[in-house]
């Protein structure tokens, strides 16, 4: 048995493992290690980058090195384990694949915030929300907190679940881990501010590139999920086609539009980041006010879309 035998079962068991145990605090997640590598290399490259051009070159090198290291280390771990014992190789592959998927966390963590909302503890809900989103949360009311939760579930359906599953299907754990490295690069250095305008540009563009197909696939799967869950799939399709470009990201608007249409809610609008107002274009129609139950509904759409992606991967991999 070589490294990619039983690839379909690797995805299936990795997905179930994520649903069962999620992201336990006692486990050092590979993304944490990738983040430390990025921080170290950023400091190293910045010590030589004394101009905008050198910053950009350093950022390009960073965007190449980090995913390459993630790919090679993952591949070698699987190769060594497979050499010792084929089934050990499969178990290592399942474990590494599992660490790239975040379906359980994406479902459970927002629900923790809603429990504080339901209990009337707005301050605690704001505090817990601050761990999940980048916007300022200290002055949000219940409806704004709910909107933030729905938006983060919708956007991360692609980044946190569908994209890793997509790359697991076409390149196994090494490619999925490389994707997570790119995603982590974007979250750490892919900002359009003074510090990262040049240094983070390559990472941001690379993240846009690798998420191009998964984001659009996520929207399609979310529309299918809406049909299966008896949500308004026709409106989900309509809003996706109409509003998918109403986002500063070339990709995030696709899953957000699908969820907005399925739930009959309008995403976007005014938010604050570091005290600075950001008035985002609206996505969806204002068909009703946000309610706490919308967060669970968005989570169910995410889980159903994820299960569909797993099923499609299994069918394709077991056939070819």
C-alpha positions in Angstrom: 0.0 0.0 0.0 1.5 3.4 -1.0 0.9 6.8 0.5 -2.3 7.5 -1.5 -4.0 4.1 -1.3 -7.3 4.4 0.5 -7.3 8.1 -0.1 -11.1 8.2 0.1 -11.1 6.6 3.5 -8.5 9.0 4.7 -10.9 11.9 4.0 -13.9 10.1 5.5 -12.2 9.2 8.8 -10.5 12.5 9.1 -13.8 14.3 8.7 -15.5 12.0 11.3 -12.5 12.5 13.7 -13.0 16.3 13.4 -16.7 16.0 14.1 -16.0 13.9 17.2 -13.1 15.7 18.9 -12.7 19.0 17.0 -9.7 21.0 18.1 -8.8 19.9 21.7 -6.8 22.4 23.7 -4.3 19.8 24.8 -3.2 19.2 21.2 -0.6 21.5 19.6 -2.2 22.3 16.3 0.0 22.3 13.2 -1.3 25.8 12.4 0.2 27.0 15.6 3.6 25.6 14.5 3.1 27.2 11.1 2.4 30.5 12.7 5.6 30.3 14.8 7.5 29.6 11.6 6.0 32.6 9.9 6.8 34.8 12.8 10.4 33.6 12.9 10.9 34.0 9.1 9.2 37.4 9.1 11.7 38.7 11.7 14.6 37.2 9.7 13.5 38.6 6.4 12.7 42.1 7.8 16.2 42.3 9.3 17.4 42.5 5.6 14.5 44.3 4.0 15.4 48.0 4.2 13.2 49.2 1.3 9.8 48.6 -0.1 11.2 46.5 -2.9 13.2 44.3 -0.5 10.1 43.9 1.7 8.1 42.7 -1.3 10.9 40.2 -2.3 11.1 39.0 1.2 7.3 38.5 1.2 7.4 36.5 -2.0 10.1 34.2 -0.6 8.0 33.8 2.6 5.0 32.9 0.6 7.0 30.2 -1.2 9.0 28.8 1.7 6.2 28.3 4.3 3.8 26.2 2.1 6.7 24.3 0.7 8.0 23.4 4.2 4.4 22.4 5.3 4.1 20.2 2.2 7.5 18.5 2.6 7.3 17.9 6.3 3.8 16.4 6.0 4.8 14.2 3.1 8.0 13.0 4.9 6.0 12.1 8.0 3.6 10.1 6.0 6.4 8.5 4.0 8.3 7.5 7.2 5.2 6.1 8.8 4.2 4.2 5.7 7.7 2.7 5.5 7.4 1.4 9.0 4.0 0.0 8.5 1.4 0.7 5.8 -1.4 0.9 8.3 0.6 3.3 10.5 1.1 5.4 7.4 -2.7 5.4 6.9 -3.3 6.4 10.5 -0.8 9.2 10.3 -2.4 10.4 7.0 -5.8 10.4 8.7 -4.5 12.4 11.7 -2.7 15.0 9.6 -5.8 15.3 7.3 -8.0 15.8 10.4 -5.9 18.7 11.6 -6.7 20.6 8.4 -10.5 20.5 8.9 -12.4 22.7 11.2 -16.1 21.8 10.8 -16.8 21.0 14.5 -15.1 24.2 15.8 -17.0 26.3 13.2 -20.3 24.8 14.4 -19.7 24.7 18.1 -17.8 27.9 18.9 -20.5 30.3 17.5 -23.1 28.4 19.5 -21.2 29.1 22.7 -21.7 32.8 22.0 -25.4 32.3 21.4 -25.8 30.6 24.7 -24.6 33.8 26.4 -26.9 35.8 24.2 -29.9 33.6 25.2 -28.9 34.0 28.9 -28.9 37.8 28.5 -25.2 38.1 29.2 -24.3 40.5 26.4 -20.9 41.4 27.8 -19.7 37.8 27.8 -21.1 37.2 24.4 -19.1 40.2 23.1 -16.0 38.9 24.8 -16.4 35.4 23.3 -17.2 36.8 19.9 -13.9 38.7 19.9 -12.0 35.4 19.7 -13.9 34.5 16.5 -13.9 37.7 14.4 -11.6 40.5 13.6 -14.1 43.4 14.1 -14.5 45.4 17.3 -17.1 43.7 19.5 -17.3 45.9 22.6 -20.4 47.9 21.5 -22.3 45.3 19.4 -25.9 44.6 20.2 -27.6 41.2 20.0 -28.5 41.5 16.3 -25.0 42.7 15.3 -23.4 39.9 17.3 -25.7 37.4 15.5 -24.8 38.9 12.1 -21.1 38.7 12.9 -21.5 35.0 13.8 -23.5 34.2 10.6 -20.9 36.0 8.5 -18.0 34.1 10.1 -19.7 30.7 9.7 -20.5 31.5 6.0 -17.0 32.8 5.1 -15.1 30.1 6.9 -17.2 27.3 5.4 -14.9 27.7 2.5 -11.6 28.5 4.3 -12.1 26.1 7.2 -13.8 23.1 5.7 -14.5 22.9 1.9 -11.0 24.2 0.8 -9.1 21.7 3.0 -11.4 18.9 1.8 -10.8 20.0 -1.8 -7.1 19.9 -1.4 -7.2 16.6 0.5 -9.1 15.1 -2.5 -6.6 16.3 -5.1 -3.3 16.1 -3.3 -3.8 14.4 0.1 -2.6 15.7 3.5 0.6 17.3 2.1 -1.4 19.6 -0.2 -4.1 20.3 2.4 -1.4 21.3 4.9 0.3 23.5 2.3 -3.1 25.2 1.8 -3.4 25.7 5.6 0.0 27.3 5.5 -1.1 29.7 2.8 -4.3 30.5 4.7 -2.3 31.2 7.9 0.1 33.4 6.0 -2.8 35.5 4.8 -4.3 35.8 8.3 -0.9 36.9 9.7 0.6 39.1 7.0 -2.0 39.6 4.3 -3.1 43.0 5.4 -3.2 46.2 3.4 -1.8 48.4 6.1 1.5 50.2 6.4 3.4 47.3 8.0 2.3 44.6 5.5 1.4 46.5 2.3 4.5 45.2 0.5 5.6 42.3 2.7 2.2 40.6 2.8 1.1 41.2 -0.8 2.3 37.9 -2.2 0.7 35.9 0.6 -2.6 37.7 0.1 -2.6 37.2 -3.6 -1.6 33.5 -3.2 -4.5 33.0 -0.7 -6.9 34.5 -3.3 -5.6 32.1 -5.9 -5.9 28.9 -3.9 -9.4 29.8 -2.6 -10.8 30.7 -6.1 -12.3 27.2 -6.8 -13.2 26.2 -3.2 -15.1 29.4 -2.6 -17.3 28.9 -5.7 -17.7 25.2 -4.9 -18.7 26.2 -1.3 -21.5 28.4 -2.7 -22.8 25.6 -4.9 -22.7 23.1 -2.0 -24.4 25.6 0.4 -27.2 26.0 -2.2 -27.5 22.2 -2.4 -27.5 22.1 1.4 -30.3 24.7 1.5 -32.4 22.4 -0.7 -31.8 19.4 1.5 -32.6 21.4 4.7 -35.7 22.9 3.2 -34.3 26.4 3.2 -34.9 28.8 0.4 -32.4 27.4 -2.1 -33.8 29.4 -5.0 -33.2 32.6 -3.2 -29.7 31.3 -2.2 -29.0 30.8 -5.9 -30.4 34.2 -6.8 -28.4 36.1 -4.2 -25.2 34.2 -5.0 -25.5 35.1 -8.6 -26.4 38.7 -7.8 -24.3 39.6 -4.7 -21.2 37.3 -4.8 -19.0 40.2 -5.8 -20.2 42.5 -3.0 -17.2 41.8 -0.9 -13.6 43.2 -0.6 -12.4 39.6 -1.1 -12.7 38.0 -4.5 -13.8 34.8 -2.8 -15.6 35.3 0.5 -18.7 36.8 -1.1 -19.6 33.5 -2.7 -20.4 31.5 0.4 -21.7 34.5 2.3 -24.2 35.2 -0.5 -25.4 31.6 -0.5 -26.0 31.7 3.2 -27.6 35.1 3.1 -30.0 33.9 0.5 -30.8 30.6 2.2 -31.6 32.3 5.5 -33.3 35.4 4.1 -30.9 37.8 5.9 -28.8 40.7 4.7 -25.0 40.5 5.5 -22.5 43.3 5.3 -23.0 46.8 6.4 -21.2 48.9 9.1 -18.5 47.3 11.2 -15.5 48.7 13.1 -11.9 47.4 13.0 -9.5 48.9 15.4 -11.9 51.8 15.9 -12.0 52.5 12.1 -15.4 52.3 10.4 -15.8 49.9 7.5 -19.0 50.1 5.6 -19.2 46.9 3.6 -21.6 46.4 0.6 -24.7 44.5 1.5 -25.1 40.9 0.6 -28.7 39.6 0.5 -32.1 41.1 0.9 -33.4 42.5 4.2 -36.1 39.8 4.5 -36.1 39.8 8.3 -34.2 40.7 11.4 -31.3 38.5 12.7 -32.3 36.0 15.4 -30.1 33.8 17.5 -31.5 30.7 15.8 -29.9 31.9 12.5 -26.5 31.0 13.9 -27.5 27.3 14.3 -29.2 27.4 10.9 -25.9 28.7 9.3 -24.0 26.0 11.1 -26.3 23.3 9.8 -25.9 24.6 6.3 -22.1 24.4 6.8 -22.2 20.9 8.1 -24.4 19.6 5.3 -22.3 21.3 2.6 -19.2 19.7 4.2 -20.8 16.3 4.2 -21.7 16.7 0.6 -18.1 17.6 -0.2 -16.9 14.5 1.6 -19.4 12.4 -0.3 -18.3 13.8 -3.6 -14.7 13.3 -2.8 -15.3 9.6 -1.8 -17.2 9.0 -5.1 -14.5 10.6 -7.2 -11.6 9.0 -5.5 -13.1 5.5 -5.3 -14.1 5.7 -8.9 -10.8 6.9 -10.3 
